[in-house]
Amino acid sequence: MNRFKLSTAAIVFSFLLGCSSHDSPEPAPPRKTVFDPLTQDLDRARAAQQSVDQGAARERAAIDAEERGDKSP
């Protein structure tokens, strides 16, 4: 019976320690993973797409201005 009380007290004590609100250190930065090269490729592709979209918008604006008879921007 003493073992049961002791083990119950130990479990309760460990739960209380686990759930206590103590100051935890700041989380470490994420570690490098095998997916980092792939995410870097995706970031580069998004940047390239953004520059293509900006160029297309400039071209569209120039064409619209030319159709209206405005001077080139």
N, CA, C and O atoms as a CHARMM CRD file, in Angstrom:
* protein
*
  292
    1    1 MET  N      0.81300  -1.18400   0.00000 PROA 1      0.00000
    2    1 MET  CA     0.00000   0.00000   0.00000 PROA 1      0.00000
    3    1 MET  C      0.86700   1.26200   0.00000 PROA 1      0.00000
    4    1 MET  O      0.50900   2.27200  -0.60700 PROA 1      0.00000
    5    2 ASN  N      2.00900   1.19300   0.68600 PROA 2      0.00000
    6    2 ASN  CA     2.90300   2.33800   0.72100 PROA 2      0.00000
    7    2 ASN  C      3.48600   2.63600  -0.66400 PROA 2      0.00000
    8    2 ASN  O      3.66800   3.79700  -1.03100 PROA 2      0.00000
    9    3 ARG  N      3.77400   1.58400  -1.42300 PROA 3      0.00000
   10    3 ARG  CA     4.28800   1.78400  -2.77600 PROA 3      0.00000
   11    3 ARG  C      3.26300   2.51900  -3.63000 PROA 3      0.00000
   12    3 ARG  O      3.61700   3.39300  -4.42100 PROA 3      0.00000
   13    4 PHE  N      2.00000   2.16700  -3.46800 PROA 4      0.00000
   14    4 PHE  CA     0.94000   2.80000  -4.24300 PROA 4      0.00000
   15    4 PHE  C      0.84800   4.29000  -3.89300 PROA 4      0.00000
   16    4 PHE  O      0.73300   5.12600  -4.78900 PROA 4      0.00000
   17    5 LYS  N      0.89800   4.62100  -2.62900 PROA 5      0.00000
   18    5 LYS  CA     0.83400   6.02600  -2.20600 PROA 5      0.00000
   19    5 LYS  C      2.06400   6.78400  -2.69800 PROA 5      0.00000
   20    5 LYS  O      1.96100   7.92000  -3.16300 PROA 5      0.00000
   21    6 LEU  N      3.20800   6.15500  -2.59300 PROA 6      0.00000
   22    6 LEU  CA     4.43700   6.80200  -3.01900 PROA 6      0.00000
   23    6 LEU  C      4.44300   7.03000  -4.53200 PROA 6      0.00000
   24    6 LEU  O      4.82100   8.10500  -4.99800 PROA 6      0.00000
   25    7 SER  N      4.02700   6.02800  -5.29100 PROA 7      0.00000
   26    7 SER  CA     4.01100   6.18900  -6.74900 PROA 7      0.00000
   27    7 SER  C      2.94500   7.20500  -7.17100 PROA 7      0.00000
   28    7 SER  O      3.16400   7.96000  -8.11800 PROA 7      0.00000
   29    8 THR  N      1.81100   7.23600  -6.49400 PROA 8      0.00000
   30    8 THR  CA     0.77500   8.22500  -6.79800 PROA 8      0.00000
   31    8 THR  C      1.28400   9.63100  -6.50100 PROA 8      0.00000
   32    8 THR  O      1.07300  10.55300  -7.28900 PROA 8      0.00000
   33    9 ALA  N      1.95200   9.79200  -5.37000 PROA 9      0.00000
   34    9 ALA  CA     2.49600  11.09600  -5.00900 PROA 9      0.00000
   35    9 ALA  C      3.56500  11.52400  -6.01200 PROA 9      0.00000
   36    9 ALA  O      3.63900  12.70000  -6.36700 PROA 9      0.00000
   37   10 ALA  N      4.38800  10.59300  -6.47000 PROA 10     0.00000
   38   10 ALA  CA     5.42400  10.91100  -7.44200 PROA 10     0.00000
   39   10 ALA  C      4.80800  11.33400  -8.77600 PROA 10     0.00000
   40   10 ALA  O      5.29800  12.26400  -9.41700 PROA 10     0.00000
   41   11 ILE  N      3.75400  10.66600  -9.19000 PROA 11     0.00000
   42   11 ILE  CA     3.08600  11.01800 -10.44600 PROA 11     0.00000
   43   11 ILE  C      2.44700  12.39800 -10.33700 PROA 11     0.00000
   44   11 ILE  O      2.58300  13.21700 -11.24700 PROA 11     0.00000
   45   12 VAL  N      1.75500  12.66000  -9.23700 PROA 12     0.00000
   46   12 VAL  CA     1.12500  13.96500  -9.03700 PROA 12     0.00000
   47   12 VAL  C      2.18500  15.06400  -9.00400 PROA 12     0.00000
   48   12 VAL  O      2.00500  16.12200  -9.60800 PROA 12     0.00000
   49   13 PHE  N      3.26800  14.81900  -8.31100 PROA 13     0.00000
   50   13 PHE  CA     4.35400  15.78900  -8.22200 PROA 13     0.00000
   51   13 PHE  C      4.94700  16.07700  -9.60100 PROA 13     0.00000
   52   13 PHE  O      5.23100  17.23000  -9.92600 PROA 13     0.00000
   53   14 SER  N      5.13600  15.03600 -10.41200 PROA 14     0.00000
   54   14 SER  CA     5.70600  15.24500 -11.75200 PROA 14     0.00000
   55   14 SER  C      4.73800  16.00000 -12.65400 PROA 14     0.00000
   56   14 SER  O      5.16900  16.80600 -13.47800 PROA 14     0.00000
   57   15 PHE  N      3.43500  15.75500 -12.51200 PROA 15     0.00000
   58   15 PHE  CA     2.45000  16.51800 -13.28700 PROA 15     0.00000
   59   15 PHE  C      2.46800  17.98300 -12.88500 PROA 15     0.00000
   60   15 PHE  O      2.38400  18.86900 -13.73500 PROA 15     0.00000
   61   16 LEU  N      2.57700  18.23200 -11.60400 PROA 16     0.00000
   62   16 LEU  CA     2.61100  19.62000 -11.14400 PROA 16     0.00000
   63   16 LEU  C      3.84900  20.34700 -11.65000 PROA 16     0.00000
   64   16 LEU  O      3.76800  21.51500 -12.03200 PROA 16     0.00000
   65   17 LEU  N      4.97900  19.68000 -11.65700 PROA 17     0.00000
   66   17 LEU  CA     6.19100  20.29300 -12.17200 PROA 17     0.00000
   67   17 LEU  C      6.11200  20.50200 -13.68500 PROA 17     0.00000
   68   17 LEU  O      6.59700  21.50600 -14.20600 PROA 17     0.00000
   69   18 GLY  N      5.51000  19.56500 -14.37100 PROA 18     0.00000
   70   18 GLY  CA     5.39400  19.67300 -15.81800 PROA 18     0.00000
   71   18 GLY  C      4.45000  20.78100 -16.25000 PROA 18     0.00000
   72   18 GLY  O      4.63600  21.36800 -17.31500 PROA 18     0.00000
   73   19 CYS  N      3.45900  21.07100 -15.45500 PROA 19     0.00000
   74   19 CYS  CA     2.46600  22.08000 -15.80800 PROA 19     0.00000
   75   19 CYS  C      2.74000  23.43400 -15.18000 PROA 19     0.00000
   76   19 CYS  O      1.94900  24.36000 -15.36000 PROA 19     0.00000
   77   20 SER  N      3.82200  23.57500 -14.45900 PROA 20     0.00000
   78   20 SER  CA     4.09900  24.85000 -13.80700 PROA 20     0.00000
   79   20 SER  C      4.47800  25.89000 -14.84500 PROA 20     0.00000
   80   20 SER  O      5.02700  25.57000 -15.89900 PROA 20     0.00000
   81   21 SER  N      4.17700  27.13300 -14.52700 PROA 21     0.00000
   82   21 SER  CA     4.48700  28.21400 -15.47100 PROA 21     0.00000
   83   21 SER  C      5.80200  28.86000 -15.05300 PROA 21     0.00000
   84   21 SER  O      5.81600  29.81200 -14.27400 PROA 21     0.00000
   85   22 HSD  N      6.86700  28.35300 -15.55900 PROA 22     0.00000
   86   22 HSD  CA     8.17500  28.91200 -15.27800 PROA 22     0.00000
   87   22 HSD  C      8.68000  29.59500 -16.54400 PROA 22     0.00000
   88   22 HSD  O      8.20500  29.31700 -17.64500 PROA 22     0.00000
   89   23 ASP  N      9.63100  30.47600 -16.37700 PROA 23     0.00000
   90   23 ASP  CA    10.16700  31.18500 -17.53300 PROA 23     0.00000
   91   23 ASP  C     10.95600  30.20900 -18.39200 PROA 23     0.00000
   92   23 ASP  O     11.97600  29.66000 -17.97600 PROA 23     0.00000
   93   24 SER  N     10.45500  30.01400 -19.58500 PROA 24     0.00000
   94   24 SER  CA    11.17000  29.12300 -20.49400 PROA 24     0.00000
   95   24 SER  C     12.06900  29.96000 -21.39000 PROA 24     0.00000
   96   24 SER  O     11.71800  31.08800 -21.73500 PROA 24     0.00000
   97   25 PRO  N     13.19900  29.43400 -21.76200 PROA 25     0.00000
   98   25 PRO  CA    14.11200  30.18700 -22.64000 PROA 25     0.00000
   99   25 PRO  C     13.47200  30.36800 -24.01500 PROA 25     0.00000
  100   25 PRO  O     12.54800  29.64700 -24.39100 PROA 25     0.00000
  101   26 GLU  N     13.98100  31.33800 -24.74400 PROA 26     0.00000
  102   26 GLU  CA    13.45800  31.58600 -26.08200 PROA 26     0.00000
  103   26 GLU  C     13.70900  30.36100 -26.95100 PROA 26     0.00000
  104   26 GLU  O     14.73500  29.69400 -26.81100 PROA 26     0.00000
  105   27 PRO  N     12.78500  30.06900 -27.83500 PROA 27     0.00000
  106   27 PRO  CA    12.99000  28.89100 -28.68300 PROA 27     0.00000
  107   27 PRO  C     14.16700  29.10000 -29.62500 PROA 27     0.00000
  108   27 PRO  O     14.42900  30.20400 -30.10100 PROA 27     0.00000
  109   28 ALA  N     14.84300  28.03000 -29.86700 PROA 28     0.00000
  110   28 ALA  CA    15.99900  28.07600 -30.76500 PROA 28     0.00000
  111   28 ALA  C     15.51200  28.28000 -32.19400 PROA 28     0.00000
  112   28 ALA  O     14.39000  27.89500 -32.52300 PROA 28     0.00000
  113   29 PRO  N     16.33000  28.87200 -33.03700 PROA 29     0.00000
  114   29 PRO  CA    15.91800  29.02700 -34.43300 PROA 29     0.00000
  115   29 PRO  C     15.74500  27.65200 -35.07200 PROA 29     0.00000
  116   29 PRO  O     16.39200  26.68600 -34.66700 PROA 29     0.00000
  117   30 PRO  N     14.88400  27.57300 -36.05400 PROA 30     0.00000
  118   30 PRO  CA    14.65400  26.25600 -36.66100 PROA 30     0.00000
  119   30 PRO  C     15.92800  25.69000 -37.27700 PROA 30     0.00000
  120   30 PRO  O     16.74200  26.41800 -37.84500 PROA 30     0.00000
  121   31 ARG  N     16.07600  24.40900 -37.15300 PROA 31     0.00000
  122   31 ARG  CA    17.24800  23.74600 -37.71100 PROA 31     0.00000
  123   31 ARG  C     17.09400  23.59300 -39.21100 PROA 31     0.00000
  124   31 ARG  O     15.99000  23.64200 -39.75300 PROA 31     0.00000
  125   32 LYS  N     18.21900  23.40700 -39.86100 PROA 32     0.00000
  126   32 LYS  CA    18.17600  23.14900 -41.29800 PROA 32     0.00000
  127   32 LYS  C     17.56600  21.77600 -41.52500 PROA 32     0.00000
  128   32 LYS  O     17.83300  20.82300 -40.79200 PROA 32     0.00000
  129   33 THR  N     16.74300  21.70300 -42.55800 PROA 33     0.00000
  130   33 THR  CA    16.11700  20.43600 -42.90300 PROA 33     0.00000
  131   33 THR  C     16.47700  20.07000 -44.33500 PROA 33     0.00000
  132   33 THR  O     17.12400  20.84100 -45.04400 PROA 33     0.00000
  133   34 VAL  N     16.05700  18.90700 -44.74200 PROA 34     0.00000
  134   34 VAL  CA    16.32400  18.47300 -46.11300 PROA 34     0.00000
  135   34 VAL  C     15.48900  19.27400 -47.10400 PROA 34     0.00000
  136   34 VAL  O     15.76200  19.24400 -48.30400 PROA 34     0.00000
  137   35 PHE  N     14.48000  19.98400 -46.62300 PROA 35     0.00000
  138   35 PHE  CA    13.60300  20.74100 -47.50900 PROA 35     0.00000
  139   35 PHE  C     14.08400  22.16800 -47.74100 PROA 35     0.00000
  140   35 PHE  O     13.49600  22.88300 -48.55300 PROA 35     0.00000
  141   36 ASP  N     15.13800  22.60300 -47.05000 PROA 36     0.00000
  142   36 ASP  CA    15.63100  23.97000 -47.20800 PROA 36     0.00000
  143   36 ASP  C     16.00800  24.31000 -48.65300 PROA 36     0.00000
  144   36 ASP  O     15.62900  25.38100 -49.12700 PROA 36     0.00000
  145   37 PRO  N     16.72500  23.46100 -49.36600 PROA 37     0.00000
  146   37 PRO  CA    17.02600  23.81000 -50.76700 PROA 37     0.00000
  147   37 PRO  C     15.75400  23.96200 -51.60400 PROA 37     0.00000
  148   37 PRO  O     15.68700  24.81000 -52.49300 PROA 37     0.00000
  149   38 LEU  N     14.76000  23.14400 -51.31700 PROA 38     0.00000
  150   38 LEU  CA    13.51600  23.24000 -52.08400 PROA 38     0.00000
  151   38 LEU  C     12.77500  24.53200 -51.77800 PROA 38     0.00000
  152   38 LEU  O     12.23800  25.16600 -52.68600 PROA 38     0.00000
  153   39 THR  N     12.73800  24.92700 -50.51400 PROA 39     0.00000
  154   39 THR  CA    12.05200  26.17100 -50.17900 PROA 39     0.00000
  155   39 THR  C     12.81200  27.37100 -50.71500 PROA 39     0.00000
  156   39 THR  O     12.20300  28.37600 -51.08100 PROA 39     0.00000
  157   40 GLN  N     14.13900  27.28000 -50.76500 PROA 40     0.00000
  158   40 GLN  CA    14.91900  28.36400 -51.36600 PROA 40     0.00000
  159   40 GLN  C     14.62600  28.46400 -52.85600 PROA 40     0.00000
  160   40 GLN  O     14.53400  29.56500 -53.39800 PROA 40     0.00000
  161   41 ASP  N     14.48000  27.33200 -53.51900 PROA 41     0.00000
  162   41 ASP  CA    14.12600  27.34400 -54.93900 PROA 41     0.00000
  163   41 ASP  C     12.75400  27.96800 -55.14800 PROA 41     0.00000
  164   41 ASP  O     12.55400  28.73000 -56.09400 PROA 41     0.00000
  165   42 LEU  N     11.81600  27.64900 -54.27400 PROA 42     0.00000
  166   42 LEU  CA    10.48000  28.24100 -54.38200 PROA 42     0.00000
  167   42 LEU  C     10.52400  29.74900 -54.17200 PROA 42     0.00000
  168   42 LEU  O      9.82900  30.49300 -54.86400 PROA 42     0.00000
  169   43 ASP  N     11.32800  30.20000 -53.22800 PROA 43     0.00000
  170   43 ASP  CA    11.45800  31.64000 -52.98800 PROA 43     0.00000
  171   43 ASP  C     12.05300  32.34300 -54.20200 PROA 43     0.00000
  172   43 ASP  O     11.61300  33.43000 -54.57600 PROA 43     0.00000
  173   44 ARG  N     13.05200  31.71900 -54.81400 PROA 44     0.00000
  174   44 ARG  CA    13.65200  32.31300 -56.01600 PROA 44     0.00000
  175   44 ARG  C     12.64700  32.33900 -57.16400 PROA 44     0.00000
  176   44 ARG  O     12.60100  33.30400 -57.92700 PROA 44     0.00000
  177   45 ALA  N     11.85100  31.29600 -57.28800 PROA 45     0.00000
  178   45 ALA  CA    10.83900  31.24900 -58.34900 PROA 45     0.00000
  179   45 ALA  C      9.77300  32.32000 -58.12400 PROA 45     0.00000
  180   45 ALA  O      9.31300  32.94800 -59.07700 PROA 45     0.00000
  181   46 ARG  N      9.38400  32.52600 -56.87500 PROA 46     0.00000
  182   46 ARG  CA     8.40100  33.58100 -56.58100 PROA 46     0.00000
  183   46 ARG  C      8.96500  34.95700 -56.91400 PROA 46     0.00000
  184   46 ARG  O      8.25100  35.80800 -57.44300 PROA 46     0.00000
  185   47 ALA  N     10.23200  35.17900 -56.61200 PROA 47     0.00000
  186   47 ALA  CA    10.86700  36.45800 -56.92300 PROA 47     0.00000
  187   47 ALA  C     10.94500  36.65800 -58.42800 PROA 47     0.00000
  188   47 ALA  O     10.69700  37.75900 -58.92000 PROA 47     0.00000
  189   48 ALA  N     11.28500  35.61200 -59.16200 PROA 48     0.00000
  190   48 ALA  CA    11.34300  35.71100 -60.61800 PROA 48     0.00000
  191   48 ALA  C      9.95400  35.98900 -61.18700 PROA 48     0.00000
  192   48 ALA  O      9.81100  36.80800 -62.09500 PROA 48     0.00000
  193   49 GLN  N      8.94400  35.32600 -60.67000 PROA 49     0.00000
  194   49 GLN  CA     7.58000  35.54600 -61.14600 PROA 49     0.00000
  195   49 GLN  C      7.13700  36.97700 -60.86000 PROA 49     0.00000
  196   49 GLN  O      6.45100  37.59100 -61.67700 PROA 49     0.00000
  197   50 GLN  N      7.52200  37.50000 -59.72200 PROA 50     0.00000
  198   50 GLN  CA     7.16000  38.87400 -59.36800 PROA 50     0.00000
  199   50 GLN  C      7.79800  39.85900 -60.34500 PROA 50     0.00000
  200   50 GLN  O      7.14500  40.81600 -60.76100 PROA 50     0.00000
  201   51 SER  N      9.05100  39.64400 -60.71700 PROA 51     0.00000
  202   51 SER  CA     9.69600  40.55500 -61.67100 PROA 51     0.00000
  203   51 SER  C      9.06000  40.42100 -63.05300 PROA 51     0.00000
  204   51 SER  O      8.93300  41.41800 -63.76500 PROA 51     0.00000
  205   52 VAL  N      8.66200  39.21900 -63.44500 PROA 52     0.00000
  206   52 VAL  CA     7.97600  39.03100 -64.72400 PROA 52     0.00000
  207   52 VAL  C      6.63000  39.74400 -64.70400 PROA 52     0.00000
  208   52 VAL  O      6.25500  40.39400 -65.68000 PROA 52     0.00000
  209   53 ASP  N      5.90500  39.62500 -63.59900 PROA 53     0.00000
  210   53 ASP  CA     4.61100  40.29900 -63.47800 PROA 53     0.00000
  211   53 ASP  C      4.76100  41.81400 -63.53300 PROA 53     0.00000
  212   53 ASP  O      3.93600  42.49400 -64.14300 PROA 53     0.00000
  213   54 GLN  N      5.80200  42.35100 -62.90600 PROA 54     0.00000
  214   54 GLN  CA     6.03200  43.80200 -62.95200 PROA 54     0.00000
  215   54 GLN  C      6.35500  44.24800 -64.36600 PROA 54     0.00000
  216   54 GLN  O      5.87300  45.29000 -64.81000 PROA 54     0.00000
  217   55 GLY  N      7.15500  43.48600 -65.07100 PROA 55     0.00000
  218   55 GLY  CA     7.47900  43.81400 -66.46200 PROA 55     0.00000
  219   55 GLY  C      6.24500  43.76900 -67.34600 PROA 55     0.00000
  220   55 GLY  O      6.06300  44.62200 -68.21500 PROA 55     0.00000
  221   56 ALA  N      5.39600  42.76900 -67.12100 PROA 56     0.00000
  222   56 ALA  CA     4.16100  42.66000 -67.90200 PROA 56     0.00000
  223   56 ALA  C      3.24000  43.83900 -67.60600 PROA 56     0.00000
  224   56 ALA  O      2.58700  44.35200 -68.51600 PROA 56     0.00000
  225   57 ALA  N      3.17700  44.27200 -66.35700 PROA 57     0.00000
  226   57 ALA  CA     2.33800  45.41800 -66.00900 PROA 57     0.00000
  227   57 ALA  C      2.86000  46.68800 -66.67400 PROA 57     0.00000
  228   57 ALA  O      2.06700  47.49900 -67.15400 PROA 57     0.00000
  229   58 ARG  N      4.17300  46.87500 -66.71000 PROA 58     0.00000
  230   58 ARG  CA     4.74600  48.04300 -67.39900 PROA 58     0.00000
  231   58 ARG  C      4.43800  47.99300 -68.89400 PROA 58     0.00000
  232   58 ARG  O      4.08300  49.00500 -69.49800 PROA 58     0.00000
  233   59 GLU  N      4.57600  46.81700 -69.47600 PROA 59     0.00000
  234   59 GLU  CA     4.29700  46.65100 -70.90500 PROA 59     0.00000
  235   59 GLU  C      2.82300  46.93000 -71.19900 PROA 59     0.00000
  236   59 GLU  O      2.49600  47.59600 -72.18100 PROA 59     0.00000
  237   60 ARG  N      1.94600  46.42100 -70.35100 PROA 60     0.00000
  238   60 ARG  CA     0.50800  46.66900 -70.52200 PROA 60     0.00000
  239   60 ARG  C      0.18700  48.15100 -70.43800 PROA 60     0.00000
  240   60 ARG  O     -0.60300  48.67500 -71.22400 PROA 60     0.00000
  241   61 ALA  N      0.81400  48.82600 -69.46900 PROA 61     0.00000
  242   61 ALA  CA     0.58700  50.26400 -69.30200 PROA 61     0.00000
  243   61 ALA  C      1.08000  51.02800 -70.52600 PROA 61     0.00000
  244   61 ALA  O      0.43500  51.98100 -70.96400 PROA 61     0.00000
  245   62 ALA  N      2.22200  50.61500 -71.08000 PROA 62     0.00000
  246   62 ALA  CA     2.75600  51.27900 -72.26200 PROA 62     0.00000
  247   62 ALA  C      1.84300  51.06500 -73.46600 PROA 62     0.00000
  248   62 ALA  O      1.61000  51.99000 -74.24400 PROA 62     0.00000
  249   63 ILE  N      1.33100  49.85700 -73.61800 PROA 63     0.00000
  250   63 ILE  CA     0.42500  49.55700 -74.73200 PROA 63     0.00000
  251   63 ILE  C     -0.87100  50.34200 -74.58800 PROA 63     0.00000
  252   63 ILE  O     -1.37000  50.90200 -75.56400 PROA 63     0.00000
  253   64 ASP  N     -1.41700  50.38700 -73.37800 PROA 64     0.00000
  254   64 ASP  CA    -2.65000  51.15000 -73.14700 PROA 64     0.00000
  255   64 ASP  C     -2.44400  52.62900 -73.42600 PROA 64     0.00000
  256   64 ASP  O     -3.31200  53.27900 -74.00900 PROA 64     0.00000
  257   65 ALA  N     -1.30800  53.16200 -73.01700 PROA 65     0.00000
  258   65 ALA  CA    -1.01500  54.57700 -73.25600 PROA 65     0.00000
  259   65 ALA  C     -0.87700  54.84900 -74.74800 PROA 65     0.00000
  260   65 ALA  O     -1.31500  55.88800 -75.24200 PROA 65     0.00000
  261   66 GLU  N     -0.26900  53.91300 -75.45500 PROA 66     0.00000
  262   66 GLU  CA    -0.10100  54.08300 -76.90400 PROA 66     0.00000
  263   66 GLU  C     -1.43700  54.00900 -77.61400 PROA 66     0.00000
  264   66 GLU  O     -1.66800  54.74700 -78.57200 PROA 66     0.00000
  265   67 GLU  N     -2.33200  53.12300 -77.15700 PROA 67     0.00000
  266   67 GLU  CA    -3.65700  53.02000 -77.76900 PROA 67     0.00000
  267   67 GLU  C     -4.47600  54.28400 -77.55700 PROA 67     0.00000
  268   67 GLU  O     -5.25700  54.67400 -78.42500 PROA 67     0.00000
  269   68 ARG  N     -4.30100  54.92200 -76.41500 PROA 68     0.00000
  270   68 ARG  CA    -5.04500  56.14900 -76.12300 PROA 68     0.00000
  271   68 ARG  C     -4.43400  57.35100 -76.82300 PROA 68     0.00000
  272   68 ARG  O     -5.05800  58.41000 -76.88400 PROA 68     0.00000
  273   69 GLY  N     -3.24200  57.20700 -77.34400 PROA 69     0.00000
  274   69 GLY  CA    -2.56800  58.28400 -78.00600 PROA 69     0.00000
  275   69 GLY  C     -1.71400  59.10700 -77.06900 PROA 69     0.00000
  276   69 GLY  O     -1.20500  60.15700 -77.46000 PROA 69     0.00000
  277   70 ASP  N     -1.54900  58.65900 -75.85700 PROA 70     0.00000
  278   70 ASP  CA    -0.68300  59.35400 -74.90600 PROA 70     0.00000
  279   70 ASP  C      0.77000  59.12100 -75.27400 PROA 70     0.00000
  280   70 ASP  O      1.10000  58.20600 -76.02800 PROA 70     0.00000
  281   71 LYS  N      1.62200  59.95900 -74.73200 PROA 71     0.00000
  282   71 LYS  CA     3.04500  59.74300 -74.93400 PROA 71     0.00000
  283   71 LYS  C      3.48200  58.54900 -74.10000 PROA 71     0.00000
  284   71 LYS  O      2.81400  58.19200 -73.13000 PROA 71     0.00000
  285   72 SER  N      4.57000  57.94400 -74.46100 PROA 72     0.00000
  286   72 SER  CA     5.08100  56.78200 -73.72800 PROA 72     0.00000
  287   72 SER  C      5.43800  57.19300 -72.31100 PROA 72     0.00000
  288   72 SER  O      5.99200  58.27000 -72.09600 PROA 72     0.00000
  289   73 PRO  N      5.12200  56.33500 -71.33800 PROA 73     0.00000
  290   73 PRO  CA     5.45800  56.67500 -69.94900 PROA 73     0.00000
  291   73 PRO  C      6.92100  56.62300 -69.66800 PROA 73     0.00000
  292   73 PRO  O      7.34300  56.88600 -68.54200 PROA 73     0.00000
